[in-house]
Amino acid sequence: MTRFLDLQALAQIIGPRFAEGAAERDHGDIFVAGHYDIMKKHKVFSALVPADLGGGGVSHSAMCAFLRQLAHHCPSTALALSMHQHLVAAAAYNHRNGRPGKKLLERVAADETVLISTGANDWMESNGAMQRADGGFRVSARKPFGSGSPKGGVLVTSSTFEDPKEGWQVLHFAVPFAAQGISLADDWQTLGMRATGSQTIILDNVFVPDDAIALRRPRGRFHPVWNAILTVAMPLIMSVYAGVAEAAAMIGKEQANKRRGDPTVPYLLGELTNRLTMVQLAINDMVRLANDLDFAMSLEVANAILVRKTIVAEQVLATVEKALEAAGGAGFYRKTGLERLLRDAHGAQFHPLSGKRQHQFTGRIALGLDPIADAA
């Protein structure tokens, strides 16, 4: 079990420590490696693993709240952690519904193994190439956006394989970072979330045994597995950005309070409150829909999650921009903290699905079409 059953209490203890040096890490693209060591000590990585499998037994909603609070102090740490936690949540959902997941959960519980995902960039098509080998496959690929990869223990990813009978497929698998042929590109120099260590992961002729293949699906077509993955993952990930918006709003209000005599300040703070409230309403509803992993896997729920994801992403940006306006000239200085939060907030739009893709996805469902590919 975690040392702190109340993750919110833990966030209050470690959060301020994580905030120290945030500007320097941002400036130097420095990964939050030390924070991972602290979170391992407190068994944060196994917190979502069911207690009967050796984990902390923390609820999905509690983890969402923890990530949201942690983002007040260090958004990069919170975002990188959310990528691990969404894989644990998906495995926990599968396990409680009679599908494979127990083995991965037990591995995380045993030694706080850090899971690294590349699923967002892969989406429907995936990339790379897999070739048949004795007892498995050989895979070569470049996988961007591997958040937390410098501390990775197991890579959870996918690649393409042309099956002689079934045609092009995407095969999902897990492989240890210690496997021969895995390396990091050291290429994470970005606009925001600079301390997440989201380097491109290179797979060079890496062997993947047959029993590591968790899923085969047709390439380029929507698979029901996404109904579960999106529903458990997006509330966790977007909780981080809700925390970014809340942190920005606090700074905006503090700075605006210094200009109480300015007749525009009440209007600006009113607008800021409305923007932030839209973020909070949407993220709270995403967490509600996930229902602590007690939901029926369906396209209807996944679609509702994606609609709210877009609302959160758009309103997070609007909130941080309004906080900057409310702060006035002081907000333009990097030392105020809003500039970094604004850059971090821009990351929200790149998690699946981006706004226009979500609109198309949702619109196709409304027309009774396949959400991704036209059946014709």
ZARO-477613 format. One record per residue (C-alpha): residue number from 1; x, y, z. Coordinates in nm, 4 decimals, always signed. Example, Ala and Ser with C-alpha at 12.3 -4.5 7.8 and 13.67 -1.06 7.14 Angstrom:
REM residues 2
+-----+----------+----------+----------+
:  nr :        x :        y :        z :
+-----+----------+----------+----------+
:   1 :  +1.2300 :  -0.4500 :  +0.7800 :
:   2 :  +1.3670 :  -0.1060 :  +0.7140 :
+-----+----------+----------+----------+
This chain:
REM residues 376
+-----+----------+----------+----------+
:  nr :        x :        y :        z :
+-----+----------+----------+----------+
:   1 :  +0.0000 :  +0.0000 :  +0.0000 :
:   2 :  +0.1096 :  +0.3587 :  -0.0453 :
:   3 :  +0.2696 :  +0.5287 :  +0.2477 :
:   4 :  -0.0026 :  +0.7933 :  +0.2265 :
:   5 :  -0.3482 :  +0.6452 :  +0.1672 :
:   6 :  -0.4660 :  +1.0031 :  +0.1170 :
:   7 :  -0.2944 :  +1.1005 :  -0.2064 :
:   8 :  -0.4052 :  +1.4600 :  -0.1616 :
:   9 :  -0.2065 :  +1.4737 :  +0.1638 :
:  10 :  +0.0937 :  +1.3322 :  -0.0200 :
:  11 :  +0.0562 :  +1.5975 :  -0.2912 :
:  12 :  +0.0685 :  +1.8686 :  -0.0274 :
:  13 :  +0.3923 :  +1.7227 :  +0.1087 :
:  14 :  +0.5856 :  +1.6483 :  -0.2093 :
:  15 :  +0.4268 :  +1.9107 :  -0.4362 :
:  16 :  +0.6129 :  +2.2135 :  -0.2971 :
:  17 :  +0.9396 :  +2.0173 :  -0.3170 :
:  18 :  +0.8676 :  +1.9354 :  -0.6795 :
:  19 :  +0.8035 :  +2.3024 :  -0.7550 :
:  20 :  +1.1584 :  +2.3914 :  -0.6530 :
:  21 :  +1.3798 :  +2.4382 :  -0.9564 :
:  22 :  +1.0913 :  +2.4124 :  -1.2045 :
:  23 :  +1.2084 :  +2.7170 :  -1.3998 :
:  24 :  +1.5622 :  +2.5822 :  -1.4256 :
:  25 :  +1.4422 :  +2.2416 :  -1.5442 :
:  26 :  +1.2196 :  +2.4090 :  -1.8001 :
:  27 :  +1.5037 :  +2.6265 :  -1.9261 :
:  28 :  +1.7434 :  +2.3323 :  -1.9592 :
:  29 :  +1.4986 :  +2.0632 :  -2.0815 :
:  30 :  +1.5938 :  +1.8650 :  -1.7696 :
:  31 :  +1.3903 :  +1.5532 :  -1.6936 :
:  32 :  +1.2384 :  +1.5247 :  -1.3438 :
:  33 :  +1.4359 :  +1.2091 :  -1.2619 :
:  34 :  +1.4642 :  +1.2885 :  -0.8914 :
:  35 :  +1.0880 :  +1.3190 :  -0.8623 :
:  36 :  +1.0499 :  +0.9646 :  -0.9933 :
:  37 :  +1.2768 :  +0.8394 :  -0.7160 :
:  38 :  +1.0633 :  +1.0134 :  -0.4544 :
:  39 :  +0.7382 :  +0.8813 :  -0.6021 :
:  40 :  +0.8810 :  +0.5298 :  -0.6100 :
:  41 :  +0.9670 :  +0.5620 :  -0.2433 :
:  42 :  +0.6038 :  +0.6444 :  -0.1691 :
:  43 :  +0.4803 :  +0.3686 :  -0.4034 :
:  44 :  +0.2922 :  +0.6122 :  -0.6243 :
:  45 :  +0.3519 :  +0.4043 :  -0.9381 :
:  46 :  +0.1680 :  +0.1057 :  -0.7892 :
:  47 :  -0.1018 :  +0.3109 :  -0.6175 :
:  48 :  -0.3687 :  +0.2242 :  -0.8779 :
:  49 :  -0.2895 :  -0.1481 :  -0.8684 :
:  50 :  -0.5640 :  -0.3360 :  -0.6791 :
:  51 :  -0.4710 :  -0.4161 :  -0.3205 :
:  52 :  -0.5191 :  -0.7914 :  -0.3715 :
:  53 :  -0.2451 :  -0.7788 :  -0.6364 :
:  54 :  -0.0027 :  -0.5991 :  -0.4065 :
:  55 :  -0.0813 :  -0.2378 :  -0.4979 :
:  56 :  -0.2197 :  +0.0579 :  -0.3121 :
:  57 :  -0.5808 :  +0.0036 :  -0.4147 :
:  58 :  -0.6291 :  +0.3750 :  -0.4796 :
:  59 :  -0.9328 :  +0.4702 :  -0.6868 :
:  60 :  -0.9155 :  +0.6132 :  -1.0384 :
:  61 :  -1.0862 :  +0.9336 :  -0.9216 :
:  62 :  -0.8373 :  +0.9742 :  -0.6368 :
:  63 :  -0.5484 :  +0.9416 :  -0.8825 :
:  64 :  -0.7103 :  +1.2040 :  -1.1078 :
:  65 :  -0.7322 :  +1.4389 :  -0.8098 :
:  66 :  -0.3696 :  +1.3676 :  -0.7164 :
:  67 :  -0.2436 :  +1.4465 :  -1.0666 :
:  68 :  -0.4520 :  +1.7649 :  -1.0737 :
:  69 :  -0.3066 :  +1.8828 :  -0.7433 :
:  70 :  +0.0484 :  +1.7820 :  -0.8378 :
:  71 :  +0.0194 :  +1.9922 :  -1.1547 :
:  72 :  -0.0223 :  +2.3028 :  -0.9371 :
:  73 :  +0.3422 :  +2.2521 :  -0.8430 :
:  74 :  +0.5090 :  +2.0752 :  -1.1372 :
:  75 :  +0.2987 :  +2.0091 :  -1.4485 :
:  76 :  +0.5759 :  +1.8096 :  -1.6166 :
:  77 :  +0.5960 :  +1.5609 :  -1.3304 :
:  78 :  +0.2182 :  +1.5259 :  -1.3230 :
:  79 :  +0.1893 :  +1.4749 :  -1.6986 :
:  80 :  +0.4678 :  +1.2176 :  -1.7192 :
:  81 :  +0.3136 :  +1.0308 :  -1.4261 :
:  82 :  -0.0302 :  +1.0352 :  -1.5898 :
:  83 :  +0.1105 :  +0.8429 :  -1.8867 :
:  84 :  +0.2183 :  +0.5600 :  -1.6569 :
:  85 :  -0.1053 :  +0.5698 :  -1.4605 :
:  86 :  -0.3308 :  +0.5435 :  -1.7655 :
:  87 :  -0.1608 :  +0.2162 :  -1.8606 :
:  88 :  -0.2079 :  +0.0855 :  -1.5071 :
:  89 :  -0.5728 :  +0.1963 :  -1.5135 :
:  90 :  -0.6329 :  +0.0185 :  -1.8444 :
:  91 :  -0.4757 :  -0.3012 :  -1.7091 :
:  92 :  -0.6849 :  -0.2739 :  -1.3916 :
:  93 :  -1.0026 :  -0.2257 :  -1.5978 :
:  94 :  -0.9188 :  -0.5289 :  -1.8102 :
:  95 :  -0.8384 :  -0.7408 :  -1.5061 :
:  96 :  -1.1669 :  -0.6618 :  -1.3301 :
:  97 :  -1.3527 :  -0.7483 :  -1.6512 :
:  98 :  -1.1888 :  -1.0848 :  -1.7078 :
:  99 :  -0.9287 :  -0.9820 :  -1.9642 :
: 100 :  -0.5460 :  -0.9969 :  -1.9437 :
: 101 :  -0.3925 :  -0.7346 :  -1.7168 :
: 102 :  -0.3015 :  -0.9157 :  -1.3976 :
: 103 :  +0.0560 :  -0.9953 :  -1.5019 :
: 104 :  +0.1391 :  -0.6324 :  -1.5794 :
: 105 :  -0.0261 :  -0.5105 :  -1.2593 :
: 106 :  +0.1699 :  -0.7569 :  -1.0475 :
: 107 :  +0.4927 :  -0.6470 :  -1.2125 :
: 108 :  +0.4240 :  -0.2817 :  -1.1281 :
: 109 :  +0.3332 :  -0.3720 :  -0.7702 :
: 110 :  +0.6443 :  -0.5844 :  -0.7236 :
: 111 :  +0.9049 :  -0.3175 :  -0.7913 :
: 112 :  +0.7332 :  +0.0092 :  -0.8900 :
: 113 :  +0.8038 :  -0.0608 :  -1.2585 :
: 114 :  +0.7536 :  +0.2515 :  -1.4689 :
: 115 :  +0.5377 :  +0.1916 :  -1.7768 :
: 116 :  +0.5972 :  +0.4036 :  -2.0861 :
: 117 :  +0.3304 :  +0.4528 :  -2.3508 :
: 118 :  +0.3513 :  +0.5580 :  -2.7143 :
: 119 :  -0.0163 :  +0.4956 :  -2.7912 :
: 120 :  -0.1257 :  +0.8534 :  -2.8530 :
: 121 :  +0.1094 :  +0.9036 :  -3.1433 :
: 122 :  +0.0313 :  +0.5584 :  -3.2856 :
: 123 :  -0.3513 :  +0.5928 :  -3.2701 :
: 124 :  -0.5184 :  +0.3989 :  -3.5547 :
: 125 :  -0.2277 :  +0.3492 :  -3.7956 :
: 126 :  +0.0775 :  +0.2958 :  -3.5723 :
: 127 :  +0.4204 :  +0.2973 :  -3.7355 :
: 128 :  +0.7310 :  +0.0872 :  -3.7744 :
: 129 :  +0.7582 :  -0.2619 :  -3.9172 :
: 130 :  +0.7405 :  -0.6106 :  -3.7685 :
: 131 :  +0.8832 :  -0.9214 :  -3.9300 :
: 132 :  +0.8246 :  -1.2808 :  -3.8289 :
: 133 :  +1.1081 :  -1.4448 :  -3.6343 :
: 134 :  +1.1536 :  -1.7742 :  -3.4551 :
: 135 :  +0.9182 :  -1.7593 :  -3.1561 :
: 136 :  +0.8020 :  -1.4057 :  -3.2161 :
: 137 :  +0.8747 :  -1.0921 :  -3.4143 :
: 138 :  +1.1521 :  -0.8455 :  -3.4863 :
: 139 :  +1.0395 :  -0.4835 :  -3.4747 :
: 140 :  +1.2048 :  -0.1612 :  -3.5872 :
: 141 :  +1.0374 :  +0.1753 :  -3.5274 :
: 142 :  +1.0734 :  +0.5279 :  -3.3955 :
: 143 :  +0.8159 :  +0.6124 :  -3.1307 :
: 144 :  +0.7837 :  +0.9819 :  -3.0339 :
: 145 :  +0.6421 :  +1.1215 :  -2.7109 :
: 146 :  +0.7575 :  +0.8543 :  -2.4664 :
: 147 :  +0.6898 :  +1.0567 :  -2.1506 :
: 148 :  +0.9094 :  +0.9465 :  -1.8604 :
: 149 :  +1.1233 :  +0.7330 :  -2.0923 :
: 150 :  +1.4562 :  +0.8033 :  -1.9135 :
: 151 :  +1.3121 :  +0.6126 :  -1.6159 :
: 152 :  +1.1217 :  +0.3575 :  -1.8216 :
: 153 :  +1.1014 :  -0.0039 :  -1.7110 :
: 154 :  +0.8549 :  -0.1465 :  -1.9632 :
: 155 :  +0.7577 :  -0.0029 :  -2.3015 :
: 156 :  +0.3922 :  -0.0519 :  -2.3985 :
: 157 :  +0.3591 :  +0.0179 :  -2.7688 :
: 158 :  +0.2528 :  -0.1180 :  -3.1079 :
: 159 :  +0.3749 :  -0.1608 :  -3.4630 :
: 160 :  +0.2512 :  -0.2778 :  -3.8014 :
: 161 :  +0.2607 :  -0.6283 :  -3.9444 :
: 162 :  +0.1429 :  -0.7522 :  -4.2832 :
: 163 :  -0.0224 :  -1.0831 :  -4.2091 :
: 164 :  -0.0237 :  -1.3181 :  -4.5104 :
: 165 :  -0.3923 :  -1.3975 :  -4.4568 :
: 166 :  -0.5398 :  -1.1038 :  -4.2650 :
: 167 :  -0.3514 :  -0.8214 :  -4.4348 :
: 168 :  -0.2153 :  -0.5170 :  -4.2526 :
: 169 :  -0.2548 :  -0.5339 :  -3.8773 :
: 170 :  -0.1386 :  -0.3399 :  -3.5728 :
: 171 :  +0.0119 :  -0.5559 :  -3.3002 :
: 172 :  +0.0219 :  -0.4230 :  -2.9436 :
: 173 :  +0.2903 :  -0.5496 :  -2.7085 :
: 174 :  +0.5025 :  -0.4773 :  -2.4028 :
: 175 :  +0.8807 :  -0.5086 :  -2.3995 :
: 176 :  +1.1381 :  -0.4292 :  -2.1285 :
: 177 :  +1.3471 :  -0.1178 :  -2.1782 :
: 178 :  +1.6474 :  -0.3378 :  -2.1085 :
: 179 :  +1.5812 :  -0.5332 :  -2.4284 :
: 180 :  +1.8597 :  -0.5227 :  -2.6850 :
: 181 :  +1.7944 :  -0.2635 :  -2.9547 :
: 182 :  +1.6010 :  -0.0069 :  -2.7490 :
: 183 :  +1.7485 :  +0.3423 :  -2.7146 :
: 184 :  +1.6404 :  +0.7049 :  -2.6686 :
: 185 :  +1.6859 :  +0.9812 :  -2.9250 :
: 186 :  +1.7504 :  +1.2622 :  -2.6722 :
: 187 :  +1.5284 :  +1.4923 :  -2.8820 :
: 188 :  +1.2787 :  +1.6399 :  -2.6342 :
: 189 :  +1.3253 :  +2.0134 :  -2.6929 :
: 190 :  +0.9757 :  +2.1602 :  -2.7040 :
: 191 :  +0.7458 :  +2.4543 :  -2.6454 :
: 192 :  +0.6148 :  +2.3288 :  -2.3132 :
: 193 :  +0.6125 :  +2.0361 :  -2.0694 :
: 194 :  +0.9885 :  +2.0354 :  -2.1168 :
: 195 :  +1.0754 :  +1.8306 :  -1.8081 :
: 196 :  +0.8598 :  +1.5268 :  -1.8985 :
: 197 :  +1.1488 :  +1.3492 :  -2.0708 :
: 198 :  +0.9197 :  +1.2572 :  -2.3600 :
: 199 :  +1.1970 :  +1.1413 :  -2.5859 :
: 200 :  +1.1537 :  +0.9459 :  -2.9056 :
: 201 :  +1.2074 :  +0.5766 :  -2.8358 :
: 202 :  +1.4048 :  +0.3886 :  -3.1007 :
: 203 :  +1.3476 :  +0.0182 :  -3.1569 :
: 204 :  +1.6189 :  -0.1364 :  -3.3745 :
: 205 :  +1.5436 :  -0.4992 :  -3.4600 :
: 206 :  +1.4010 :  -0.5615 :  -3.1114 :
: 207 :  +1.2759 :  -0.9139 :  -3.0443 :
: 208 :  +0.9149 :  -0.9415 :  -2.9243 :
: 209 :  +0.8067 :  -1.2944 :  -2.8236 :
: 210 :  +0.4702 :  -1.4285 :  -2.9323 :
: 211 :  +0.3366 :  -1.4322 :  -2.5771 :
: 212 :  +0.4052 :  -1.0575 :  -2.5442 :
: 213 :  +0.1467 :  -0.9741 :  -2.8131 :
: 214 :  -0.1540 :  -0.8435 :  -2.6206 :
: 215 :  -0.3761 :  -0.7415 :  -2.9127 :
: 216 :  -0.4033 :  -0.7717 :  -3.2897 :
: 217 :  -0.6317 :  -0.5332 :  -3.4741 :
: 218 :  -0.6905 :  -0.4227 :  -3.8343 :
: 219 :  -0.4733 :  -0.1260 :  -3.9250 :
: 220 :  -0.6543 :  +0.2053 :  -3.9691 :
: 221 :  -0.9876 :  +0.0925 :  -3.8231 :
: 222 :  -1.1426 :  +0.1754 :  -3.4884 :
: 223 :  -1.1216 :  -0.1148 :  -3.2446 :
: 224 :  -1.3457 :  -0.1527 :  -2.9339 :
: 225 :  -1.0346 :  -0.1576 :  -2.7124 :
: 226 :  -1.0141 :  +0.2192 :  -2.7606 :
: 227 :  -1.3484 :  +0.2565 :  -2.5843 :
: 228 :  -1.1802 :  +0.1393 :  -2.2647 :
: 229 :  -0.8432 :  +0.3083 :  -2.3170 :
: 230 :  -0.9889 :  +0.6515 :  -2.3938 :
: 231 :  -1.2331 :  +0.6342 :  -2.1036 :
: 232 :  -0.9687 :  +0.5522 :  -1.8428 :
: 233 :  -0.6826 :  +0.7564 :  -1.9901 :
: 234 :  -0.8280 :  +1.0948 :  -2.0782 :
: 235 :  -0.9584 :  +1.1863 :  -1.7292 :
: 236 :  -0.6131 :  +1.1177 :  -1.5855 :
: 237 :  -0.4246 :  +1.3117 :  -1.8523 :
: 238 :  -0.6618 :  +1.6066 :  -1.8683 :
: 239 :  -0.6689 :  +1.6338 :  -1.4888 :
: 240 :  -0.3100 :  +1.7535 :  -1.5219 :
: 241 :  -0.4151 :  +2.0373 :  -1.7513 :
: 242 :  -0.7032 :  +2.1271 :  -1.5207 :
: 243 :  -0.4384 :  +2.1692 :  -1.2523 :
: 244 :  -0.2377 :  +2.3930 :  -1.4857 :
: 245 :  -0.5450 :  +2.6123 :  -1.5376 :
: 246 :  -0.6108 :  +2.6318 :  -1.1630 :
: 247 :  -0.2496 :  +2.7266 :  -1.0921 :
: 248 :  -0.2609 :  +2.9988 :  -1.3581 :
: 249 :  -0.5907 :  +3.1346 :  -1.2251 :
: 250 :  -0.4426 :  +3.1659 :  -0.8772 :
: 251 :  -0.1484 :  +3.3680 :  -1.0093 :
: 252 :  -0.3781 :  +3.5833 :  -1.2206 :
: 253 :  -0.5973 :  +3.6628 :  -0.9208 :
: 254 :  -0.2987 :  +3.7400 :  -0.6982 :
: 255 :  -0.1571 :  +3.9850 :  -0.9509 :
: 256 :  -0.4960 :  +4.1399 :  -1.0291 :
: 257 :  -0.5542 :  +4.2018 :  -0.6596 :
: 258 :  -0.2584 :  +4.4399 :  -0.6683 :
: 259 :  -0.4535 :  +4.6523 :  -0.9194 :
: 260 :  -0.7841 :  +4.6689 :  -0.7358 :
: 261 :  -0.8333 :  +5.0294 :  -0.8379 :
: 262 :  -0.8347 :  +4.9424 :  -1.2080 :
: 263 :  -1.2013 :  +4.9413 :  -1.3177 :
: 264 :  -1.1369 :  +4.6562 :  -1.5647 :
: 265 :  -1.0142 :  +4.4148 :  -1.2975 :
: 266 :  -1.3576 :  +4.2942 :  -1.1762 :
: 267 :  -1.4580 :  +4.2151 :  -1.5340 :
: 268 :  -1.1354 :  +4.0277 :  -1.5987 :
: 269 :  -1.1687 :  +3.8236 :  -1.2798 :
: 270 :  -1.5301 :  +3.7457 :  -1.3641 :
: 271 :  -1.4258 :  +3.6182 :  -1.7058 :
: 272 :  -1.1396 :  +3.4226 :  -1.5517 :
: 273 :  -1.3756 :  +3.2548 :  -1.3066 :
: 274 :  -1.6135 :  +3.1548 :  -1.5852 :
: 275 :  -1.3345 :  +3.0068 :  -1.7962 :
: 276 :  -1.1922 :  +2.8091 :  -1.5065 :
: 277 :  -1.5377 :  +2.6871 :  -1.4069 :
: 278 :  -1.5874 :  +2.5427 :  -1.7569 :
: 279 :  -1.2603 :  +2.3532 :  -1.7190 :
: 280 :  -1.3631 :  +2.2194 :  -1.3805 :
: 281 :  -1.7128 :  +2.1182 :  -1.4890 :
: 282 :  -1.5800 :  +1.9298 :  -1.7911 :
: 283 :  -1.2967 :  +1.7491 :  -1.6111 :
: 284 :  -1.5218 :  +1.6562 :  -1.3200 :
: 285 :  -1.7670 :  +1.5042 :  -1.5657 :
: 286 :  -1.4898 :  +1.3084 :  -1.7364 :
: 287 :  -1.3971 :  +1.1582 :  -1.3998 :
: 288 :  -1.7651 :  +1.0849 :  -1.3343 :
: 289 :  -1.8010 :  +0.9016 :  -1.6651 :
: 290 :  -1.5008 :  +0.6810 :  -1.5859 :
: 291 :  -1.6827 :  +0.5961 :  -1.2602 :
: 292 :  -1.3775 :  +0.4547 :  -1.0830 :
: 293 :  -1.3382 :  +0.1984 :  -1.3640 :
: 294 :  -1.6942 :  +0.0692 :  -1.3178 :
: 295 :  -1.8340 :  +0.1444 :  -1.6623 :
: 296 :  -1.9574 :  -0.0492 :  -1.9632 :
: 297 :  -1.7038 :  -0.0303 :  -2.2456 :
: 298 :  -1.8948 :  +0.1521 :  -2.5199 :
: 299 :  -1.8493 :  +0.3952 :  -2.8058 :
: 300 :  -2.1089 :  +0.6213 :  -2.6447 :
: 301 :  -1.9006 :  +0.6680 :  -2.3299 :
: 302 :  -1.5722 :  +0.7046 :  -2.5208 :
: 303 :  -1.7291 :  +0.9681 :  -2.7456 :
: 304 :  -1.8588 :  +1.1608 :  -2.4443 :
: 305 :  -1.5100 :  +1.1502 :  -2.2947 :
: 306 :  -1.3558 :  +1.2872 :  -2.6138 :
: 307 :  -1.6091 :  +1.5706 :  -2.6397 :
: 308 :  -1.5254 :  +1.6783 :  -2.2874 :
: 309 :  -1.1547 :  +1.6366 :  -2.3552 :
: 310 :  -1.1769 :  +1.8985 :  -2.6301 :
: 311 :  -1.3734 :  +2.1314 :  -2.4037 :
: 312 :  -1.1095 :  +2.0981 :  -2.1311 :
: 313 :  -0.8225 :  +2.1573 :  -2.3752 :
: 314 :  -0.9831 :  +2.4679 :  -2.5246 :
: 315 :  -1.0876 :  +2.6150 :  -2.1921 :
: 316 :  -0.7531 :  +2.5453 :  -2.0240 :
: 317 :  -0.5845 :  +2.7614 :  -2.2864 :
: 318 :  -0.8550 :  +3.0264 :  -2.2546 :
: 319 :  -0.8169 :  +3.0245 :  -1.8743 :
: 320 :  -0.4397 :  +3.0676 :  -1.8783 :
: 321 :  -0.4620 :  +3.3433 :  -2.1396 :
: 322 :  -0.7277 :  +3.5219 :  -1.9340 :
: 323 :  -0.5112 :  +3.4825 :  -1.6222 :
: 324 :  -0.2300 :  +3.6533 :  -1.8122 :
: 325 :  -0.4619 :  +3.9376 :  -1.9101 :
: 326 :  -0.5890 :  +3.9717 :  -1.5534 :
: 327 :  -0.2342 :  +3.9803 :  -1.4178 :
: 328 :  -0.1468 :  +4.2737 :  -1.6391 :
: 329 :  +0.2102 :  +4.3601 :  -1.7269 :
: 330 :  +0.3493 :  +4.1626 :  -1.4332 :
: 331 :  +0.2279 :  +3.8439 :  -1.5980 :
: 332 :  +0.4570 :  +3.9048 :  -1.8931 :
: 333 :  +0.7625 :  +3.8432 :  -1.6771 :
: 334 :  +0.8836 :  +3.4821 :  -1.6689 :
: 335 :  +0.9393 :  +3.5053 :  -1.2935 :
: 336 :  +0.5636 :  +3.5410 :  -1.2404 :
: 337 :  +0.5145 :  +3.1853 :  -1.3656 :
: 338 :  +0.2339 :  +3.2411 :  -1.6141 :
: 339 :  +0.4566 :  +3.2243 :  -1.9210 :
: 340 :  +0.5625 :  +2.8668 :  -1.8420 :
: 341 :  +0.2071 :  +2.7605 :  -1.7590 :
: 342 :  +0.0839 :  +2.9054 :  -2.0875 :
: 343 :  +0.3414 :  +2.7026 :  -2.2787 :
: 344 :  +0.2574 :  +2.3902 :  -2.0814 :
: 345 :  -0.1137 :  +2.4420 :  -2.1445 :
: 346 :  -0.0601 :  +2.4180 :  -2.5185 :
: 347 :  +0.0228 :  +2.0502 :  -2.4776 :
: 348 :  -0.3438 :  +1.9757 :  -2.4055 :
: 349 :  -0.4425 :  +2.0045 :  -2.7688 :
: 350 :  -0.2070 :  +1.7291 :  -2.8857 :
: 351 :  -0.3460 :  +1.4416 :  -2.6811 :
: 352 :  -0.5971 :  +1.2288 :  -2.8707 :
: 353 :  -0.8069 :  +1.3396 :  -3.0145 :
: 354 :  -0.7096 :  +1.6869 :  -3.1331 :
: 355 :  -1.0049 :  +1.9222 :  -3.1650 :
: 356 :  -1.0798 :  +1.8853 :  -3.5360 :
: 357 :  -1.0338 :  +1.5085 :  -3.5253 :
: 358 :  -1.2696 :  +1.4875 :  -3.2294 :
: 359 :  -1.5288 :  +1.6951 :  -3.4149 :
: 360 :  -1.5050 :  +1.4595 :  -3.7118 :
: 361 :  -1.5128 :  +1.1512 :  -3.4856 :
: 362 :  -1.8212 :  +1.2742 :  -3.3021 :
: 363 :  -1.9909 :  +1.3941 :  -3.6194 :
: 364 :  -1.9446 :  +1.0605 :  -3.7924 :
: 365 :  -2.0999 :  +0.8831 :  -3.4951 :
: 366 :  -2.3950 :  +1.1238 :  -3.5119 :
: 367 :  -2.4390 :  +1.0203 :  -3.8772 :
: 368 :  -2.4276 :  +0.6515 :  -3.7906 :
: 369 :  -2.0887 :  +0.6027 :  -3.9595 :
: 370 :  -1.7773 :  +0.4270 :  -3.8416 :
: 371 :  -1.5982 :  +0.6860 :  -3.6211 :
: 372 :  -1.2702 :  +0.6600 :  -3.8115 :
: 373 :  -1.3005 :  +0.4968 :  -4.1516 :
: 374 :  -1.5952 :  +0.5016 :  -4.3874 :
: 375 :  -1.7238 :  +0.1448 :  -4.4099 :
: 376 :  -1.7725 :  +0.1933 :  -4.7845 :
+-----+----------+----------+----------+
